[in-house]
Amino acid sequence: MATRSTDVERVEVVVIGAGQAGLSAAHHLRRLGVAPFVVLDADDAPGGAWQHRWDSLTMRDVHGIADLPGLAFADVLPDADPASRANVAVPAYFAAYERRFDLPVVRPVRVTRVGPVDEDRDGLLRVETTAGPWLTRSVVNATGTWRSPFLPAYPGAQTFRGRQLHTVDYTGPDDLAGQRVVVVGGGASAVQILGEIAPVAHTTWVTRREPVWRTGPFTEDAGRRAVALVEERVARGQAPQSVVGVTGLALRPQEARAAELGAYRRRPMFERIEPDGVRWADGTFEPADIILWATGFRPSVGHLAPLHLRSEHGGIRLRAPHDRHTFTTSTADPRIHFVGYGPSASTIGANRAGRTAARAVVDQLHDASADATDARPA
């Protein structure tokens, strides 16, 4: 585990987060010769958000992992069992990746604030952390969403006598066996969790909108269209939608039993929560022991608030740097680059964004140095 003193240290680039996107960016920064740089990771160990997934999520469930650049998953774990836990196998891969490329990851370090040192848009940034400050010319934000679960406020929630869980709290079906569970949310996590718990619990599925099911195979063209829709949102400065949310839902073989039990017969959103369950506007009532909010996440970007990056539409407006076709660079502050945000939130998209962001950092540092040279007196 890397450590450091609390003295102020200056580096060219600070990468925040060591998940798929952060490791990809770090790899490409090293390949492009950027030095020195550091990767700050809030977790105690490698693995990003994968180490926090529920124990029953297997490698078969996640359809494999997109290979990080320069080292395939199969080269690290060639005999990985499809039934092995994803929260063990993927962190092992990430740990091997960090070692193979000797990436400068420092952990556990939580970034609390990123702000400008002065008013110069090409000037230094000060990155405040739980391990002391860093000064840098560029930041690659790869914090993802796992640390920012979204839990909607609903009338009567405080009166509920049962348990309320979010996806981040879900540990597997055994904990919910024999319970009456209301699952709220129309995304892939809700579908997967229902698939696991419906055979052992009484479930009710509730969503705000009618779920959109994908009837055909997921093609590359469909993926490109989905990413393009999310790119349009971040280009306008709107809050990004999940790429998975755009592509539609599909049932996998392991969810066939839940489908037979009727777990995917969805009900519209209830009107309020009562001590022993939930009630709809028409007066119907569903008793519940547990409300499981599979309501997604928000980007973990609160530490960037001092930079005032949000647009009038509530999101962070990004552009594709130098005509590259991946949106990574903030339009409000060209020193801030995003990977794993919006259109690059998928594992494949994160790899592509890591490469684009690293090249954008090189361009940014070069342009800033050129401007500084031109500003010197003759």
KOLDREN-510475 format. One record per residue: residue in three letters; x, y, z of N, C-alpha, C in turn. Coordinates in steps of 0.2 Angstrom, whole numbers, plus 5000, padded with zeros to 4 digits. Example, Ala and Ser with C-alpha at 12.3 -4.5 7.8 and 13.67 -1.06 7.14 Angstrom:
Ala506649725039506249785039506649845039 Ser506449895035506849955036506450005039 
***
This chain:
Met500449945000500050005000500450065000 Ala500350114995500750174995500550225000 Thr501050255003500850315007501250375006 Arg501150425009501450485008501450535014 Ser501850585015501850625020501350675019 Thr501250715024500750775024500950835021 Asp501550835019501850895015501550905009 Val501450965006501150985000501650954994 Glu501350914990501750884985501450914978 Arg501850924973501650944967501750894962 Val501250884958501250834952500950864946 Glu501050834940500750854934500050844934 Val499850784936499150754935498950724942 Val498350734944498050694949497450654946 Val497450594946496950544945496550534951 Ile495850544951495450524957495050464956 Gly495250414959494850354958495350294954 Ala495350234957495650184954495250124952 Gly494650144949494250084946494450074939 Gln494050044935494150034928494350094924 Ala494050154925494150214921494850244924 Gly494950244930495550274933496150234931 Leu496150174931496650134929496850134922 Ser496350144918496450154911496750214909 Ala496550274913496850334912497550334914 Ala497750304920498350304923498850264918 His498650204915499050174910499250214904 His498750254902498950294896499350354898 Leu499250384904499650434906500450414906 Arg500550354909501150324909501450304902 Arg501050284898501250264891501450324887 Leu501150384889501250444885501850484888 Gly502150454894502650494897502550544902 Val501950554904501750604909502050584915 Ala502350634918502650624925502850694928 Pro502750694935502450634939501750644939 Phe501450594941500650594942500550544948 Val499950554950499750504956499050484955 Val498850424957498150404957497950394965 Leu497450434967497150434973496550394974 Asp496550344978495950294979495750294986 Ala495050304987494750304993494750234997 Asp494750184993494750114996495350094999 Asp495250045003495850015007496249965002 Ala495949944997496249894993496049904986 Pro496349874981496149874974495549844972 Gly495149864967494549834965494049884964 Gly494149954965493550004964492949974967 Ala492349994963491749974966491549904966 Trp491949864962491849794962491949764968 Gln492349784972492449744979491849754984 His491449804982490849814986490249784984 Arg490249754978489649714975489449654980 Trp488849634979488549584984488849514982 Asp488949474987489349414987489049364981 Ser488349364980488049324976488149344968 Leu488449394967488549424960489149384957 Thr489049344952489549304950489849334943 Met490449304941490649324935490249304929 Arg489849254930489349244924488749294924 Asp488649324930488149374930488349434927 Val488949454927489149514924489449514917 His489349454914489549434907490249454906 Gly490649434911491349444910491549524911 Ile492249534910492449604911492849634905 Ala492749694904493149724898493849724900 Asp494249704896494949704898495249774898 Leu495649784903496049844904496549844898 Pro496749904896497249914891497949884893 Gly498249834889498849804890498949744894 Leu498349724897498349664901497649634901 Ala497549574898496849544898496749514904 Phe496049504906495849474912496049404912 Ala495949374906496149294905496849284906 Asp497349334905498049324907498149324914 Val497749354918497849354925497549304929 Leu496949284926496549234929496249184924 Pro496749144921496549104915496049054917 Asp495949034923495548974925494949004929 Ala494749064928494249094932493549054931 Asp493249034937492648994936492049044935 Pro491649034930491049084929490649094936 Ala490649044940490249044946490649084952 Ser491249104951491649134956491349204957 Arg491449234963491249294965491549354961 Ala491149394959491449454955491749504960 Asn491549504966491949554971492549524973 Val492749464971493449434972493849434966 Ala493549414961493949404954494149474951 Val493749514951493849584948494349624952 Pro494349624958494849654962495549624962 Ala495549554961496149524960496449544953 Tyr496049554948496349574942496549644942 Phe496249694945496449764946497049764950 Ala497149724955497749724959498349704955 Ala498249654951498849624947498949684941 Tyr498449714939498549764934499049824937 Glu498849844943499249894946499949874947 Arg500049814949500749794950501149784943 Arg500749764938501149754932501349814929 Phe501049864929501249934926501449984932 Asp501549954938501849994943501550064943 Leu500850064944500450124944500550164951 Pro500650224951500750264957500050274961 Val499750224963499150224967499250234975 Val498950284977499050304985498350284988 Arg498350244993497650234996497850215004 Pro497350215008496650245006496750325007 Val496550365002496550435002495850454999 Arg495450495003494850525000494950594998 Val494750614992494850684990494250724993 Thr494350774996493750814999493650874996 Arg494150904992494050974988494550984983 Val494351004977494751024972494651094970 Gly495051144971494951214970495551244966 Pro495451304963495951334960496451374965 Val497051374963497551414968497451484966 Asp497351504960497251574958496751584953 Glu496651634950496151644945496351624938 Asp496951604937497251584930496951514929 Arg496551514923496251444921496851394919 Asp497451424918497951374916498451364923 Gly498251394928498551394934498551324938 Leu498851324944498851264948498151254951 Leu498051184952497451164956497651134963 Arg497251144968497451124975496951064976 Val497251004977496850944979496850934986 Glu496350944990496350934997496150854998 Thr496450825003496250755004496350735011 Thr496150675013496250655020496950635022 Ala497450645017498150625018498550695016 Gly498150745016498550815015498450835008 Pro498750895006498550924999499050904994 Trp498850904988499250904982499150964978 Leu499650984974499651034969499751004962 Thr499251024957499350994951499151034945 Arg499251024939499051064934498451034930 Ser498350974932497750934928497450884933 Val496750874932496450824936496050774932 Val496150714932495650664929495250634934 Asn494550654934494050624939493750564937 Ala493950514941493650444939493350414945 Thr492950454948492650434955491950394954 Gly491750384948491150344947490550364951 Thr490150314953489450334956489350294963 Trp489750244964489550194969489450224976 Arg489850284977489850314984489250364984 Ser488850374979488350414979487650384977 Pro487450334981486750304980486250354980 Phe485750354976485150394976484550364979 Leu484350394985483750364989483250424988 Pro482750414985482150464984481850474990 Ala481550534991481150544997480450534996 Tyr480150495000479450474999479050485005 Pro478350515004477950525010477850465014 Gly477950465021477850415025478450375026 Ala479050385023479650345023479850335031 Gln479850385034480050385041479650345046 Thr479050325044478550285048478650215047 Phe479050195042479050125040479450085046 Arg479150025048479349985053479849935051 Gly479849925045480349875042481049905040 Arg481349865036482049885034481949925027 Gln482349975026482450005020483149995018 Leu483249965012483949955009484049985002 His484650005001484850024994485249964991 Thr485349974984485749924981486449914985 Val486749964987487349964990487349924997 Asp486749915000486649875006486549805005 Tyr486349784998486149714997486749664997 Thr486649615001487149565002487049494998 Gly486449484996486249424993485549404995 Pro485349344992484649324994484549295000 Asp485049275004484949235010484649285015 Asp484849345015484649395020483949415019 Leu483649405013482949425012482449365012 Ala482749305013482349245012481749245017 Gly481149225014480549225018480249295020 Gln480549345017480249415018479849435013 Arg479349485014478949525009479349585007 Val479649585001480049634998479749674993 Val479749744993479549784988480249814985 Val480349794979480949814975480749874971 Val481049934972480949994968481450014963 Gly481350014957481850034952481749994945 Gly481850034940481750004933482449984930 Gly482949974933483649964930483849894930 Ala484449884928484749814928484849784935 Ser485049824940485149804946484449774949 Ala483949804948483249784950483049714947 Val483249714941483049644937483449594940 Gln484149604941484549554944484449534951 Ile484249584955484049564962483449524962 Leu482949544958482349514958482449434956 Gly482849434951483049364949483349324955 Glu483649354959483949314965483449304970 Ile483049354972482649344978481949314977 Ala481749324971481049294970480949224971 Pro481449184970481249114972481249094980 Val481549144984481549134991481149184995 Ala480849234992480449284995479849304991 His479449344995478849364991479049434989 Thr478949444982479249514979478649544976 Thr478749614976478349664972478749704969 Trp478749714962479149754958478749824957 Val479049884958478749944957479249994953 Thr479050024948479450074944479050134943 Arg479350184942479050254940478750244933 Arg479150214928478950214921478950134919 Glu478550124914478450054911479150034909 Pro479449984911480049954909480149944901 Val480649964899480849954891481249884891 Trp480949834888481349774887481649774880 Arg482249744880482549734874482349664871 Thr482149664865481849594862482449564858 Gly482849604855483349574851484049574854 Pro484549554851485249554853485449624854 Phe485949634859486249694859486849704855 Thr486749744849487249744844487749804845 Glu488349804842488749864842488449924840 Asp487949924835487649984832487150004838 Ala486849964841486349984847486750014852 Gly487349994854487750024859487950094857 Arg488150104851488350164848487850214849 Arg487250194847486650244847486550264855 Ala486550214859486450224866486950274869 Val487650264867488150314870488050374867 Ala487850384860487750444857487150484861 Leu486650454863486150484867486350514873 Val486750484877487050504883487550564881 Glu487950554876488450614874488050674873 Glu487450674869487050734868486950764875 Arg486750724880486550754886487150794889 Val487750764890488350794893488550854889 Ala488450854882488650904878488250964879 Arg487650954881487151014883487251034890 Gly487550994894487651004901487050984906 Gln486750934903486250894907486450844911 Ala486150824916486350764920486350704916 Pro486950664916486950604912486450554914 Gln486150514909485850454910486250394909 Ser486150344913486550284912486450254905 Val487050234902487050204896486650134896 Val486650104901486250034902485450054902 Gly485350114905484650134905484350154898 Val484750174894484550184887484550124883 Thr484850074884484950014880484349964881 Gly483949974886483449924888483649864892 Leu483149834895483249774899483149714895 Ala483549664898483449594895483549544901 Leu483149494900483149434905483749384903 Arg484149364908484649314907484349244909 Pro484649194907484449124909484349114917 Gln484849144921484749134928484149174931 Glu483849214927483249244929482549214927 Ala482649154924482049124921481549104926 Arg481849074932481349054937480949114940 Ala481349174941480949224944480449254939 Ala480549244932480049264928479449214928 Glu479549154929479049104930478649114936 Leu478949144941478549164947478149224947 Gly478249264941477949324940478249384943 Ala478849384945479249434948479349494944 Tyr479249494937479349544933478649574930 Arg478149564934477549594933477549654937 Arg477649714934477849774937477149814939 Arg477249844944476649894947476949964946 Pro476450014945476650084945476950104952 Met477250164953477450184959476950194964 Phe477050174970476550184975476550264977 Glu475950284981475850354983476250364989 Arg476250324994476550335000476750275004 Ile477150285009477450225013477050225020 Glu476850175022476450165029476950125033 Pro476750125040477150085044477250005042 Asp476849975039476849905037476849895030 Gly476949945026476949925019476849995014 Val476649985008476550035004475850045001 Arg475650105000474950114997474950154991 Trp474450124986474450164980473850214980 Ala473850254975473350314975472650284975 Asp472550224972471850194972471650164978 Gly472050164983471950134990472150064991 Thr472450034986472749964987473349964991 Phe473449914995473949915000474349844999 Glu475049854999475449794999475849795005 Pro475749745010476249735016476949725014 Ala477349745018478149735016478549735023 Asp479049695023479549695028480149735026 Ile480249735019480849765017480649805011 Ile480949875010480849905004481549915001 Leu481749884996482349884993482349934987 Trp482749994988482750044983483350034978 Ala483150004972483649994967483650054962 Thr483750114965483550174962484150214959 Gly484750174959485350204955485750244959 Phe486150284956486750324959486750384955 Arg487150434958487250494955488050504955 Pro488350544950489050544950489350574956 Ser489850544958490250574964490650624963 Val490450684962490750744960490750804965 Gly490550794971490450844976491150884978 His491650844977492350874979492550934973 Leu492150934968492350974962491951044963 Ala491451044968491051104968491351174968 Pro491951184971492251244971492451274964 Leu492451224959492651244952492051264948 His491451264951490851284948490751254940 Leu490751194940490751154933490051144931 Arg489551144935488851124933488551184929 Ser488251164924487851204919487251224922 Glu486851274918486251294920485751234920 His485851184917485451124916485551074922 Gly486051084926486151044932486750984931 Gly486950974925487450934924488150964922 Ile488650924921489350954919489450944912 Arg489451004908489551004901490250974899 Leu490250924895490850904892490950914885 Arg491550914883491750914875492150854874 Ala492250844867492750794865493350834863 Pro493850824866494450864865494750854858 His494950904855495350904849495050854844 Asp494350864843494050824838494050744839 Arg494250724845494150654847493450644849 His493250574848492550564848492350534855 Thr492650554860492450534866492450594871 Phe491850604874491750664878492050664885 Thr492650694886492950694893493150754896 Thr493250814892493450874895492950924897 Ser493050954903492551004905492551064901 Thr492051094898492051154895492151214899 Ala491951204906492051264910492751274913 Asp493151214913493751214915494151164912 Pro494651184907494951134903495451094907 Arg495551104913496051064917495751004920 Ile495051004920494750944923494450894917 His494650834918494450784913494050734917 Phe493550704913493150654916493150584913 Val493250534917493150464914492650424918 Gly492350384915491750344919491250394921 Tyr491150444917490550494918490150494912 Gly489450484913489050484907489150434902 Pro489350454896489450404890489950354892 Ser490450374896491050324897490950284904 Ala490250284906490150244913490150174912 Ser490150144906490250074905490950054905 Thr491049984906491749964907492149974900 Ile491849964895492149974888492250044887 Gly491750084888491750164888492350194892 Ala492350164898492850184903493550174900 Asn493750124897494350114893494550164888 Arg494050174884494050224878494150294881 Ala493850314886493850374889494550384892 Gly494850334895495450334899496050354894 Arg495950324888496450344882496350414880 Thr495750434879495550504876495750554882 Ala495650544888495750594893496550604894 Ala496850544894497650554894497950594889 Arg497650584883497950624877497750694878 Ala497150704880496850774882497350814887 Val497550774892497950804897498650824894 Val498850784890499550794887499450864882 Asp498950864879498750924875498750984879 Gln498350984885498251034889498851064892 Leu499251014895499951034898500351064893 His500351044887500751074881500551144880 Asp499851154879499651214877499751264883 Ala499651244889499851284895500551304895 Ser500951264894501751274894501851324888 Ala501551314882501651364877501451434878 Asp500851434881500651504883501051534888 Ala501351494893501751524898502451554894 Thr502651514890503251534886503151594882 Asp502551604879502451664875502351724879 Ala502151714885501951764890502651794893 Arg503151764892503751784895504051844891 Pro504351894895504651954892505251934887 Ala505251964882505851954877506451974880 
***
